[in-house]
């Protein structure tokens, strides 16, 4: 009787809570969604801290303060969106037949993490005993010039392998409790390594 009276007193509140009904999500989708949003939020907060430091710099700045301010705005917006998405995921009912669309999120952060990691691989190198010039040729003490060793193919192989794994194994619903931590770790390593190389050590 009391529940019936509450419904009669607050019909608008009851209607607002029930409509539109949240879309059910599968357990694998829940794990994938929270891993994706959580990893992006975690790395985004670290990016925000160092971006604000670059923005607040006043002398001997490695990065122009306007660029730091732009990063604060962009990264802050991304973090806010990811937090909102994580909250919406937690509000979805979990059902075995629910959506697993967030597995694509794992694929995205894994693929991007591999791509960011591949950026650390050298494009060219020199044999032992030789030095790489800024003009991309190898030299030794007597100023003799030698061709460089092209290693760009290693980056291409890493990128292709990352895409293949992201679209196959990472999206395997039954292995989500294994692939989710792997995808999250790859994203964190790749994104934070980029932060260190481009901002912290710039």
N, CA, C and O of each residue as an XYZ file, in Angstrom:
808
protein
N       0.825     -1.202      0.000
C       0.000      0.000      0.000
C       0.867      1.262      0.000
O       0.585      2.235     -0.699
N       1.940      1.210      0.816
C       2.802      2.384      0.902
C       3.484      2.653     -0.439
O       3.635      3.806     -0.842
N       3.906      1.560     -1.146
C       4.538      1.733     -2.452
C       3.562      2.320     -3.452
O       3.931      3.181     -4.250
N       2.305      1.856     -3.415
C       1.296      2.393     -4.306
C       1.085      3.877     -4.038
O       0.923      4.656     -4.978
N       1.083      4.281     -2.766
C       0.889      5.683     -2.442
C       2.061      6.528     -2.917
O       1.870      7.647     -3.392
N       3.302      5.983     -2.787
C       4.466      6.721     -3.255
C       4.423      6.927     -4.760
O       4.796      7.991     -5.253
N       3.969      5.912     -5.496
C       3.863      6.037     -6.944
C       2.838      7.084     -7.329
O       3.031      7.843     -8.279
N       1.733      7.117     -6.570
C       0.697      8.103     -6.880
C       1.171      9.520     -6.563
O       0.807     10.472     -7.253
N       1.984      9.652     -5.516
C       2.462     10.973     -5.136
C       3.523     11.506     -6.113
O       3.560     12.703     -6.401
N       4.396     10.597     -6.626
C       5.502     11.020     -7.475
C       5.472     10.269     -8.809
O       6.407      9.533     -9.123
N       4.404     10.449     -9.597
C       4.332      9.715    -10.869
C       5.391     10.180    -11.852
O       5.907      9.368    -12.620
N       5.731     11.460    -11.851
C       6.727     11.957    -12.810
C       8.105     11.391    -12.500
O       8.840     11.005    -13.408
N       8.458     11.341    -11.205
C       9.761     10.808    -10.824
C       9.872      9.336    -11.203
O      10.917      8.894    -11.681
N       8.800      8.578    -10.990
C       8.810      7.157    -11.332
C       8.928      6.978    -12.830
O       9.643      6.084    -13.284
N       8.238      7.813    -13.622
C       8.299      7.701    -15.067
C       9.684      8.076    -15.570
O      10.198      7.453    -16.499
N      10.299      9.103    -14.956
C      11.619      9.547    -15.387
C      12.664      8.465    -15.111
O      13.621      8.322    -15.872
N      12.489      7.713    -14.043
C      13.446      6.693    -13.688
C      13.331      5.472    -14.607
O      14.318      4.766    -14.815
N      12.183      5.226    -15.139
C      11.973      4.031    -15.949
C      12.127      4.282    -17.443
O      12.257      3.333    -18.217
N      12.114      5.520    -17.852
C      12.158      5.777    -19.291
C      13.205      6.829    -19.615
O      13.205      7.889    -18.988
N      14.112      6.579    -20.581
C      14.227      5.323    -21.323
C      14.937      4.263    -20.495
O      15.843      4.589    -19.728
N      14.549      3.022    -20.633
C      15.182      1.971    -19.829
C      16.627      1.764    -20.266
O      16.908      1.812    -21.464
N      17.551      1.537    -19.339
C      18.953      1.313    -19.709
C      19.117      0.021    -20.503
O      18.422     -0.966    -20.260
N      20.032      0.043    -21.440
C      20.293     -1.130    -22.266
C      21.082     -2.159    -21.480
O      22.103     -1.812    -20.887
N      20.652     -3.410    -21.452
C      21.420     -4.438    -20.725
C      22.816     -4.604    -21.317
O      23.019     -4.442    -22.520
N      23.759     -4.925    -20.465
C      25.129     -5.137    -20.891
C      25.589     -6.491    -20.384
O      25.220     -6.900    -19.284
N      26.389     -7.189    -21.172
C      26.878     -8.505    -20.780
C      28.012     -8.356    -19.764
O      28.604     -7.281    -19.660
N      28.320     -9.410    -19.020
C      29.466     -9.327    -18.103
C      30.759     -8.970    -18.819
O      31.560     -8.189    -18.305
N      30.970     -9.544    -20.012
C      32.167     -9.210    -20.783
C      32.152     -7.745    -21.201
O      33.187     -7.078    -21.177
N      30.987     -7.249    -21.580
C      30.874     -5.847    -21.951
C      31.135     -4.929    -20.776
O      31.753     -3.876    -20.931
N      30.662     -5.328    -19.587
C      30.907     -4.531    -18.386
C      32.403     -4.443    -18.087
O      32.922     -3.359    -17.820
N      33.097     -5.582    -18.130
C      34.539     -5.600    -17.863
C      35.283     -4.767    -18.898
O      36.164     -3.977    -18.561
N      34.916     -4.956    -20.162
C      35.589     -4.218    -21.236
C      35.337     -2.722    -21.123
O      36.257     -1.923    -21.302
N      34.105     -2.337    -20.829
C      33.773     -0.923    -20.726
C      34.476     -0.235    -19.572
O      35.021      0.857    -19.733
N      34.464     -0.876    -18.398
C      35.109     -0.267    -17.243
C      36.628     -0.240    -17.403
O      37.286      0.692    -16.942
N      37.184     -1.262    -18.055
C      38.629     -1.257    -18.304
C      39.006     -0.143    -19.268
O      39.976      0.581    -19.043
N      38.238     -0.010    -20.338
C      38.531      1.030    -21.333
C      38.439      2.415    -20.724
O      39.378      3.205    -20.820
N      37.315      2.709    -20.102
C      37.142      4.051    -19.534
C      38.104      4.295    -18.376
O      38.640      5.395    -18.246
N      38.329      3.294    -17.537
C      39.222      3.469    -16.399
C      40.654      3.748    -16.808
O      41.320      4.596    -16.215
N      41.133      3.034    -17.829
C      42.510      3.241    -18.283
C      42.670      4.620    -18.934
O      43.678      5.295    -18.726
N      41.684      5.026    -19.710
C      41.770      6.352    -20.338
C      41.716      7.451    -19.282
O      42.433      8.446    -19.384
N      40.867      7.274    -18.266
C      40.785      8.265    -17.192
C      42.104      8.325    -16.416
O      42.599      9.412    -16.116
N      42.669      7.164    -16.094
C      43.912      7.125    -15.320
C      45.047      7.823    -16.062
O      45.742      8.667    -15.495
N      45.231      7.466    -17.337
C      46.291      8.112    -18.115
C      45.968      9.578    -18.364
O      46.867     10.417    -18.408
N      44.682      9.888    -18.528
C      44.289     11.277    -18.764
C      44.600     12.177    -17.586
O      45.005     13.324    -17.773
N      44.415     11.671    -16.369
C      44.726     12.478    -15.185
C      46.215     12.805    -15.133
O      46.598     13.928    -14.807
N      47.055     11.817    -15.456
C      48.499     12.072    -15.478
C      48.839     13.098    -16.559
O      49.650     13.998    -16.336
N      48.215     12.958    -17.732
C      48.427     13.937    -18.802
C      47.983     15.326    -18.359
O      48.642     16.316    -18.677
N      46.868     15.412    -17.627
C      46.377     16.708    -17.163
C      47.382     17.396    -16.239
O      47.611     18.601    -16.340
N      47.976     16.615    -15.340
C      48.930     17.197    -14.391
C      50.105     17.829    -15.125
O      50.463     18.977    -14.859
N      50.707     17.080    -16.051
C      51.886     17.595    -16.739
C      51.508     18.644    -17.789
O      52.297     19.544    -18.078
N      50.313     18.531    -18.355
C      49.877     19.573    -19.292
C      49.670     20.894    -18.572
O      49.998     21.956    -19.100
N      49.120     20.825    -17.354
C      48.928     22.061    -16.583
C      50.280     22.661    -16.189
O      50.438     23.882    -16.179
N      51.244     21.817    -15.870
C      52.577     22.315    -15.552
C      53.176     23.036    -16.752
O      53.820     24.074    -16.604
N      52.959     22.478    -17.946
C      53.460     23.142    -19.152
C      52.721     24.453    -19.392
O      53.321     25.432    -19.835
N      51.421     24.479    -19.102
C      50.625     25.690    -19.285
C      51.033     26.783    -18.299
O      51.040     27.967    -18.638
N      51.372     26.374    -17.078
C      51.722     27.348    -16.041
C      53.184     27.769    -16.091
O      53.615     28.596    -15.288
N      53.946     27.215    -17.017
C      55.370     27.548    -17.105
C      55.540     29.019    -17.504
O      54.800     29.541    -18.338
N      56.525     29.669    -16.891
C      56.769     31.092    -17.170
C      58.153     31.372    -17.731
O      58.360     32.420    -18.343
N      59.110     30.466    -17.541
C      60.476     30.705    -18.032
C      61.134     29.382    -18.394
O      60.924     28.366    -17.732
N      61.940     29.411    -19.468
C      62.646     28.211    -19.943
C      61.677     27.050    -20.138
O      61.901     25.952    -19.630
N      60.622     27.297    -20.862
C      59.588     26.278    -21.059
C      59.978     25.348    -22.208
O      60.284     25.802    -23.311
N      59.964     24.049    -21.936
C      60.244     23.082    -22.983
C      59.103     23.005    -23.988
O      59.316     22.691    -25.159
N      57.885     23.296    -23.520
C      56.695     23.266    -24.375
C      56.012     24.626    -24.272
O      55.877     25.149    -23.166
N      55.581     25.210    -25.374
C      54.899     26.509    -25.310
C      53.662     26.443    -24.406
O      52.858     25.521    -24.539
N      53.499     27.386    -23.510
C      52.319     27.390    -22.617
C      50.980     27.305    -23.349
O      50.072     26.639    -22.853
N      50.812     27.967    -24.534
C      49.527     27.797    -25.230
C      49.237     26.341    -25.601
O      48.089     25.899    -25.552
N      50.282     25.601    -25.969
C      50.081     24.185    -26.281
C      49.690     23.420    -25.027
O      48.843     22.528    -25.079
N      50.310     23.767    -23.888
C      49.918     23.138    -22.635
C      48.477     23.430    -22.276
O      47.761     22.554    -21.792
N      48.041     24.690    -22.517
C      46.646     25.033    -22.248
C      45.685     24.279    -23.140
O      44.621     23.853    -22.692
N      46.058     24.107    -24.417
C      45.210     23.348    -25.336
C      45.100     21.898    -24.894
O      44.028     21.297    -24.964
N      46.214     21.340    -24.437
C      46.182     19.955    -23.946
C      45.294     19.827    -22.716
O      44.579     18.836    -22.566
N      45.334     20.825    -21.832
C      44.481     20.792    -20.642
C      43.009     20.741    -21.040
O      42.238     19.966    -20.472
N      42.619     21.558    -22.007
C      41.222     21.593    -22.438
C      40.812     20.277    -23.093
O      39.769     19.709    -22.769
N      41.651     19.797    -24.028
C      41.306     18.585    -24.779
C      41.299     17.357    -23.873
O      40.345     16.579    -23.872
N      42.370     17.193    -23.106
C      42.462     16.019    -22.232
C      41.398     16.080    -21.143
O      40.819     15.054    -20.786
N      41.135     17.270    -20.613
C      40.090     17.411    -19.600
C      38.723     16.998    -20.126
O      37.949     16.351    -19.421
N      38.430     17.377    -21.373
C      37.152     16.986    -21.975
C      37.072     15.472    -22.152
O      36.030     14.867    -21.899
N      38.174     14.865    -22.586
C      38.192     13.409    -22.775
C      37.980     12.695    -21.443
O      37.210     11.737    -21.367
N      38.654     13.152    -20.404
C      38.502     12.537    -19.083
C      37.065     12.668    -18.585
O      36.509     11.713    -18.042
N      36.462     13.844    -18.765
C      35.082     14.047    -18.320
C      34.124     13.112    -19.056
O      33.221     12.536    -18.450
N      34.323     12.967    -20.358
C      33.462     12.065    -21.140
C      33.626     10.630    -20.675
O      32.641      9.903    -20.550
N      34.856     10.215    -20.420
C      35.105      8.842    -19.984
C      34.497      8.570    -18.611
O      33.981      7.480    -18.365
N      34.554      9.548    -17.724
C      33.926      9.382    -16.408
C      32.420      9.237    -16.558
O      31.805      8.390    -15.909
N      31.823     10.065    -17.415
C      30.378      9.970    -17.653
C      30.018      8.610    -18.244
O      29.011      8.016    -17.860
N      30.831      8.113    -19.176
C      30.566      6.799    -19.764
C      30.693      5.692    -18.726
O      29.890      4.759    -18.713
N      31.700      5.791    -17.853
C      31.866      4.771    -16.814
C      30.662      4.739    -15.882
O      30.204      3.664    -15.497
N      30.147      5.908    -15.519
C      28.960      5.967    -14.655
C      27.749      5.348    -15.352
O      26.969      4.624    -14.734
N      27.603      5.641    -16.648
C      26.472      5.062    -17.390
C      26.602      3.557    -17.521
O      25.596      2.847    -17.519
N      27.827      3.057    -17.636
C      28.029      1.600    -17.708
C      27.603      0.949    -16.400
O      26.943     -0.090    -16.408
N      27.974      1.550    -15.281
C      27.622      0.990    -13.975
C      26.113      0.983    -13.735
O      25.619      0.197    -12.927
N      25.388      1.840    -14.423
C      23.938      1.909    -14.255
C      23.182      0.928    -15.154
O      21.965      0.788    -15.032
N      23.889      0.256    -16.044
C      23.225     -0.689    -16.952
C      23.039     -2.031    -16.269
O      23.935     -2.490    -15.560
N      21.887     -2.673    -16.467
C      21.695     -4.019    -15.907
C      22.577     -5.033    -16.625
O      22.728     -4.982    -17.845
N      23.153     -5.946    -15.866
C      24.051     -6.958    -16.429
C      23.246     -8.213    -16.737
O      22.624     -8.791    -15.846
N      23.259     -8.630    -17.989
C      22.586     -9.844    -18.438
C      23.509    -10.593    -19.390
O      24.269     -9.984    -20.143
N      23.435    -11.893    -19.350
C      24.303    -12.711    -20.209
C      24.051    -12.455    -21.688
O      24.952    -12.616    -22.511
N      22.838    -12.060    -22.023
C      22.505    -11.786    -23.423
C      22.644    -10.306    -23.768
O      22.229     -9.871    -24.843
N      23.228     -9.536    -22.855
C      23.366     -8.107    -23.087
C      24.429     -7.770    -24.117
O      25.078     -8.652    -24.680
N      24.592     -6.485    -24.348
C      25.528     -6.011    -25.361
C      26.980     -6.189    -24.906
O      27.308     -6.030    -23.730
N      27.830     -6.520    -25.865
C      29.271     -6.623    -25.630
C      30.032     -5.646    -26.513
O      31.193     -5.873    -26.853
N      29.368     -4.559    -26.879
C      29.979     -3.604    -27.795
C      31.246     -2.956    -27.263
O      32.076     -2.491    -28.045
N      31.409     -2.917    -25.935
C      32.598     -2.291    -25.367
C      33.862     -3.085    -25.627
O      34.960     -2.605    -25.345
N      33.729     -4.302    -26.162
C      34.923     -5.039    -26.569
C      35.685     -4.291    -27.661
O      36.900     -4.432    -27.797
N      34.942     -3.489    -28.441
C      35.606     -2.637    -29.423
C      36.480     -1.596    -28.735
O      37.514     -1.193    -29.266
N      36.059     -1.167    -27.554
C      36.871     -0.219    -26.798
C      38.217     -0.818    -26.427
O      39.247     -0.149    -26.518
N      38.211     -2.093    -26.005
C      39.474     -2.765    -25.720
C      40.353     -2.821    -26.957
O      41.563     -2.610    -26.881
N      39.737     -3.107    -28.098
C      40.509     -3.176    -29.347
C      41.152     -1.832    -29.659
O      42.300     -1.772    -30.101
N      40.404     -0.750    -29.426
C      40.919      0.586    -29.743
C      42.101      0.942    -28.851
O      43.136      1.380    -29.351
N      41.964      0.760    -27.529
C      43.062      1.151    -26.652
C      44.269      0.238    -26.836
O      45.406      0.681    -26.675
N      44.038     -1.036    -27.171
C      45.168     -1.929    -27.428
C      45.895     -1.515    -28.702
O      47.122     -1.415    -28.720
N      45.126     -1.274    -29.774
C      45.745     -0.883    -31.036
C      46.492      0.436    -30.925
O      47.596      0.574    -31.453
N      45.890      1.415    -30.233
C      46.564      2.701    -30.059
C      47.801      2.562    -29.179
O      48.815      3.215    -29.423
N      47.720      1.714    -28.160
C      48.885      1.498    -27.306
C      50.048      0.895    -28.077
O      51.198      1.294    -27.890
N      49.750     -0.068    -28.946
C      50.802     -0.660    -29.778
C      51.379      0.384    -30.724
O      52.595      0.458    -30.900
N      50.507      1.197    -31.337
C      50.982      2.230    -32.270
C      51.871      3.247    -31.566
O      52.897      3.657    -32.108
N      51.480      3.658    -30.352
C      52.299      4.610    -29.600
C      53.624      3.988    -29.190
O      54.658      4.656    -29.187
N      53.588      2.698    -28.841
C      54.835      2.019    -28.501
C      55.755      1.864    -29.701
O      56.975      1.952    -29.571
N      55.164      1.632    -30.878
C      55.982      1.486    -32.090
C      56.691      2.780    -32.447
O      57.725      2.764    -33.115
N      56.133      3.909    -31.999
C      56.777      5.195    -32.278
C      58.134      5.311    -31.600
O      58.969      6.110    -32.023
N      58.365      4.522    -30.549
C      59.647      4.590    -29.848
C      60.741      3.830    -30.588
O      61.923      4.022    -30.303
N      60.368      2.972    -31.530
C      61.372      2.226    -32.288
C      62.099      3.168    -33.238
O      61.459      4.004    -33.875
N      63.424      3.055    -33.349
C      64.170      3.939    -34.255
C      63.868      3.618    -35.712
O      63.777      2.452    -36.097
N      63.715      4.659    -36.511
C      63.469      4.458    -37.943
C      64.745      4.063    -38.676
O      64.704      3.290    -39.633
N      65.867      4.590    -38.229
C      67.169      4.275    -38.848
C      68.184      4.062    -37.746
O      67.990      4.518    -36.619
N      69.264      3.375    -38.064
C      70.349      3.152    -37.112
C      71.653      2.982    -37.873
O      71.671      2.944    -39.103
N      72.730      2.881    -37.134
C      74.059      2.723    -37.719
C      74.720      1.473    -37.154
O      74.393      1.053    -36.044
N      75.643      0.874    -37.897
C      76.381     -0.279    -37.380
C      77.226      0.110    -36.169
O      77.477      1.295    -35.951
N      77.666     -0.862    -35.385
C      78.517     -0.554    -34.220
C      79.784      0.204    -34.631
O      80.423     -0.130    -35.629
N      80.128      1.208    -33.861
C      81.306      2.006    -34.145
C      81.044      3.221    -35.006
O      81.940      4.044    -35.194
N      79.836      3.358    -35.535
C      79.474      4.503    -36.351
C      78.415      5.335    -35.629
O      77.739      4.849    -34.722
N      78.286      6.567    -36.037
C      77.381      7.502    -35.379
C      76.365      8.036    -36.388
O      76.669      8.222    -37.567
N      75.155      8.277    -35.891
C      74.075      8.751    -36.749
C      74.070     10.273    -36.772
O      74.031     10.915    -35.722
N      74.110     10.844    -37.958
C      74.063     12.287    -38.115
C      72.618     12.772    -38.108
O      71.693     12.002    -38.367
N      72.435     14.058    -37.810
C      71.099     14.638    -37.871
C      70.567     14.645    -39.306
O      69.362     14.760    -39.531
N      71.473     14.521    -40.262
C      71.077     14.462    -41.673
C      70.836     13.038    -42.147
O      70.704     12.778    -43.343
N      70.783     12.119    -41.186
C      70.457     10.717    -41.456
C      71.485     10.032    -42.347
O      71.136      9.432    -43.363
N      72.735     10.122    -41.965
C      73.766      9.278    -42.539
C      74.714      8.895    -41.418
O      74.808      9.598    -40.412
N      75.409      7.793    -41.586
C      76.326      7.300    -40.569
C      77.735      7.820    -40.854
O      78.125      7.990    -42.010
N      78.485      8.069    -39.790
C      79.846      8.559    -39.962
C      80.729      8.028    -38.829
O      80.243      7.584    -37.789
N      82.067      8.092    -39.074
C      83.048      7.713    -38.066
C      84.030      8.866    -37.906
O      83.800      9.963    -38.416
N      85.114      8.616    -37.200
C      86.006      9.717    -36.833
C      86.591     10.439    -38.039
O      86.805     11.650    -37.984
N      86.854      9.720    -39.127
C      87.483     10.372    -40.282
C      86.468     10.996    -41.233
O      86.798     11.319    -42.374
N      85.244     11.165    -40.768
C      84.189     11.852    -41.516
C      83.718     11.101    -42.758
O      83.052     11.683    -43.615
N      84.052      9.831    -42.865
C      83.510      9.037    -43.966
C      82.017      8.822    -43.746
O      81.568      8.572    -42.627
N      81.264      8.922    -44.823
C      79.826      8.757    -44.722
C      79.407      7.357    -45.177
O      79.969      6.795    -46.116
N      78.404      6.814    -44.485
C      77.898      5.482    -44.805
C      76.373      5.524    -44.760
O      75.792      6.314    -44.016
N      75.737      4.686    -45.545
C      74.263      4.676    -45.527
C      73.737      4.129    -44.201
O      74.372      3.295    -43.555
N      72.567      4.619    -43.817
C      71.939      4.155    -42.576
C      71.229      2.836    -42.805
O      70.972      2.439    -43.942
N      70.917      2.164    -41.713
C      70.136      0.927    -41.760
C      68.671      1.292    -41.541
O      68.295      1.793    -40.481
N      67.859      1.035    -42.545
C      66.443      1.395    -42.476
C      65.679      0.377    -41.635
O      65.652     -0.812    -41.954
N      65.059      0.854    -40.558
C      64.290     -0.023    -39.673
C      62.819      0.357    -39.609
O      62.112     -0.027    -38.678
N      62.360      1.112    -40.601
C      60.957      1.511    -40.581
C      60.023      0.321    -40.705
O      58.873      0.375    -40.270
N      60.525     -0.762    -41.305
C      59.681     -1.947    -41.472
C      59.270     -2.531    -40.116
O      58.213     -3.150    -39.991
N      60.128     -2.323    -39.093
C      59.789     -2.845    -37.773
C      58.551     -2.153    -37.216
O      57.707     -2.789    -36.584
N      58.446     -0.847    -37.453
C      57.257     -0.117    -37.008
C      56.017     -0.604    -37.756
O      54.952     -0.777    -37.165
N      56.170     -0.823    -39.063
C      55.026     -1.295    -39.848
C      54.557     -2.658    -39.368
O      53.357     -2.905    -39.252
N      55.513     -3.544    -39.088
C      55.154     -4.880    -38.598
C      54.438     -4.788    -37.257
O      53.446     -5.480    -37.029
N      54.946     -3.927    -36.362
C      54.314     -3.771    -35.049
C      52.897     -3.222    -35.183
O      51.983     -3.684    -34.499
N      52.713     -2.232    -36.067
C      51.381     -1.651    -36.257
C      50.399     -2.675    -36.815
O      49.271     -2.783    -36.333
N      50.823     -3.423    -37.825
C      49.947     -4.425    -38.433
C      49.610     -5.519    -37.428
O      48.457     -5.939    -37.324
N      50.618     -5.980    -36.690
C      50.376     -7.020    -35.689
C      49.415     -6.518    -34.612
O      48.548     -7.264    -34.156
N      49.565     -5.267    -34.209
C      48.665     -4.705    -33.206
C      47.232     -4.658    -33.685
O      46.314     -4.966    -32.925
N      47.025     -4.277    -34.942
C      45.668     -4.219    -35.489
C      45.062     -5.609    -35.569
O      43.895     -5.803    -35.230
N      45.853     -6.580    -36.018
C      45.346     -7.958    -36.158
C      44.937     -8.516    -34.794
O      43.853     -9.082    -34.647
N      45.811     -8.351    -33.801
C      45.494     -8.861    -32.454
C      44.304     -8.119    -31.861
O      43.457     -8.721    -31.201
N      44.241     -6.808    -32.095
C      43.134     -6.008    -31.546
C      41.792     -6.453    -32.101
O      40.795     -6.464    -31.378
N      41.756     -6.817    -33.371
C      40.487     -7.186    -34.009
C      40.141     -8.658    -33.847
O      39.056     -9.080    -34.244
N      41.041     -9.445    -33.273
C      40.789    -10.888    -33.120
C      40.808    -11.286    -31.643
O      39.753    -11.407    -31.019
N      41.989    -11.489    -31.092
C      42.091    -12.004    -29.733
C      41.515    -11.051    -28.695
O      40.842    -11.493    -27.764
N      41.770     -9.739    -28.839
C      41.310     -8.788    -27.827
C      39.790     -8.742    -27.761
O      39.226     -8.471    -26.700
N      39.124     -9.002    -28.872
C      37.656     -8.956    -28.905
C      37.023    -10.312    -28.574
O      35.812    -10.481    -28.713
N      37.840    -11.277    -28.139
C      37.307    -12.598    -27.818
C      36.558    -12.505    -26.491
O      37.151    -12.257    -25.441
N      35.264    -12.707    -26.560
C      34.401    -12.476    -25.403
C      34.750    -13.395    -24.247
O      34.701    -12.973    -23.092
N      35.097    -14.624    -24.526
C      35.361    -15.585    -23.459
C      36.671    -15.306    -22.728
O      36.855    -15.751    -21.596
N      37.570    -14.581    -23.359
C      38.873    -14.305    -22.749
C      38.975    -12.888    -22.210
O      40.080    -12.390    -21.997
N      37.845    -12.231    -21.987
C      37.878    -10.823    -21.624
C      38.610    -10.580    -20.314
O      39.228     -9.529    -20.145
N      38.555    -11.537    -19.373
C      39.245    -11.338    -18.099
C      40.765    -11.433    -18.253
O      41.511    -11.037    -17.357
N      41.216    -11.960    -19.393
C      42.650    -11.997    -19.702
C      43.032    -10.838    -20.612
O      44.041    -10.168    -20.391
N      42.212    -10.609    -21.641
C      42.555     -9.579    -22.622
C      42.366     -8.164    -22.088
O      43.077     -7.252    -22.508
N      41.419     -7.962    -21.166
C      41.185     -6.611    -20.637
C      42.413     -6.064    -19.908
O      42.818     -4.936    -20.188
N      43.025     -6.820    -18.981
C      44.241     -6.290    -18.346
C      45.378     -6.067    -19.338
O      46.145     -5.115    -19.200
N      45.487     -6.942    -20.337
C      46.549     -6.784    -21.332
C      46.337     -5.501    -22.128
O      47.264     -4.712    -22.309
N      45.105     -5.298    -22.602
C      44.809     -4.090    -23.375
C      45.024     -2.837    -22.536
O      45.576     -1.848    -23.019
N      44.585     -2.878    -21.275
C      44.778     -1.729    -20.400
C      46.246     -1.426    -20.151
O      46.652     -0.264    -20.157
N      47.048     -2.468    -19.931
C      48.475     -2.264    -19.688
C      49.164     -1.704    -20.923
O      50.010     -0.816    -20.815
N      48.808     -2.218    -22.095
C      49.416     -1.723    -23.329
C      49.083     -0.253    -23.543
O      49.947      0.533    -23.934
N      47.823      0.123    -23.286
C      47.426      1.530    -23.430
C      48.182      2.428    -22.455
O      48.680      3.487    -22.838
N      48.266      2.007    -21.201
C      48.937      2.838    -20.196
C      50.417      3.007    -20.522
O      50.955      4.109    -20.416
N      51.073      1.926    -20.916
C      52.498      2.014    -21.246
C      52.711      2.919    -22.451
O      53.587      3.784    -22.434
N      51.909      2.720    -23.504
C      52.083      3.523    -24.715
C      51.777      4.992    -24.507
O      52.542      5.852    -24.944
N      50.660      5.292    -23.840
C      50.264      6.697    -23.660
C      51.182      7.425    -22.696
O      51.533      8.580    -22.937
N      51.579      6.775    -21.606
C      52.454      7.438    -20.646
C      53.882      7.552    -21.170
O      54.594      8.497    -20.831
N      54.302      6.599    -21.992
C      55.618      6.722    -22.612
C      55.651      7.916    -23.561
O      56.648      8.636    -23.623
N      54.569      8.125    -24.295
C      54.474      9.306    -25.155
C      54.530     10.579    -24.321
O      55.185     11.545    -24.712
N      53.855     10.592    -23.185
C      53.878     11.761    -22.296
C      55.299     12.060    -21.837
O      55.730     13.213    -21.845
N      56.020     11.026    -21.441
C      57.385     11.225    -20.946
C      58.290     11.776    -22.050
O      59.079     12.692    -21.815
N      58.170     11.216    -23.247
C      59.065     11.621    -24.334
C      58.727     12.997    -24.880
O      59.634     13.747    -25.240
N      57.441     13.357    -24.954
C      57.031     14.600    -25.599
C      56.903     15.783    -24.652
O      57.051     16.930    -25.072
N      56.627     15.518    -23.374
C      56.381     16.632    -22.448
C      57.383     16.624    -21.296
O      58.044     17.635    -21.057
N      57.509     15.515    -20.584
C      58.359     15.482    -19.402
C      59.827     15.688    -19.781
O      60.533     16.463    -19.137
N      60.288     14.985    -20.837
C      61.681     15.068    -21.240
C      61.880     15.946    -22.462
O      62.927     15.868    -23.104
N      60.915     16.773    -22.797
C      61.035     17.616    -23.986
C      62.141     18.665    -23.815
O      62.382     19.463    -24.721
